[in-house]
């Protein structure tokens, strides 16, 4: 004979004791859904930045030639166009433009501020022209030409490797003023520590190398500002289970 078990009847007190557990489960489920959505949003944003950077890399527009470099149309030394050095860091499509015009932001800014008429040298990497470096110097400052060129080449390297994190900083509303100086320092120190430029070459420049630099130093600075510097992982967004004794 089939016996149907009698339903278990619970007292009001027992039901009341279970209510917080159901509420906790409901809250945990809501938290999991929220974390899942946050992960998907973060991953989508990061992937969109990677796509934007890849599209940016495809821009091969050449700038219009500005005023000629007072120091000439070649870098001093055995690598007059910087070709060998650029190839060595993977910048095979990058060219140097000897230009003393407005596109050379470093030279133009220094010239504008030079009320004492000192000798000027300056360079620039423009994100509008990913395949070009701008350098210029006046006769008498040739010793700074190569360090200047390498510094700008390091900016190219930074954008090749750090651009997604920089886009993330912009999305999160982190002001450029909070990392611009460190960005410049990283470029100079990368030239010093990895490419043989002396610290003294940058000592009197707007971007001296004054720190004990290491690979990843700039990304660590961005991370200290709360900026995501690597692709999100699902593990970061897991909801940790509360373990009670």
PyMOL commands that set and color helices and strands:
alter all, ss='L'
color gray80, all
select helices_A, chain A and resi 12-57+83-88+105-113+142-171+176-178+180-195+200-203+217-224+234-237
alter helices_A, ss='H'
color red, helices_A
select strands_A, chain A and resi 95-98+121-124+132-137
alter strands_A, ss='S'
color yellow, strands_A
deselect
rebuild
show_as cartoon
